[in-house]
Amino acid sequence: MFNGIGVTGIILIVLVALLLFGPNKLPELGRAFGRTLKEFKAGAKDLMDDDDRERRDASRIEVNRDKEDKNDKRLPE
């Protein structure tokens, strides 16, 4: 995720965030970010599940039987 950013870059970003938002606001922002990420993942999973379900339903073949077949439960003689 942070391939182009080294350790010093991450430390610099954390220090700037600490200066901008203060130590009291950072945990609150982290929680909000975590909730947002969790909701996004759940929504993406729901979309993927719906897509898979539609593909499964499309591949099913419906078989209709005639009325005569339903009433005739005897074995052929």
DASULGI-V644193 format. One line per field, one symbol per residue. ss: DSSP state (~ for helix, > for strand, _ for the rest). burial: b if it has 16 or more other C-alpha atoms within 10 Angstrom, else e. A space follows every 10 residues. Layout:
# DASULGI-V644193
ss->???
burial->???
This chain:
# DASULGI-V644193
ss->______~~~~ ~~~~~~~~~~ ~~~~~~~~~~ ~~~~~~~~~~ ~~~~~~~~~~ ~~~~~~~~~_ ______~~~~ ~______
burial->eeeeeeeeee eeeeeeeeee eeeeeeeeee eeeeeeeeee eeeeeeeeee eeeeeeeeee eeeeeeeeee eeeeeee
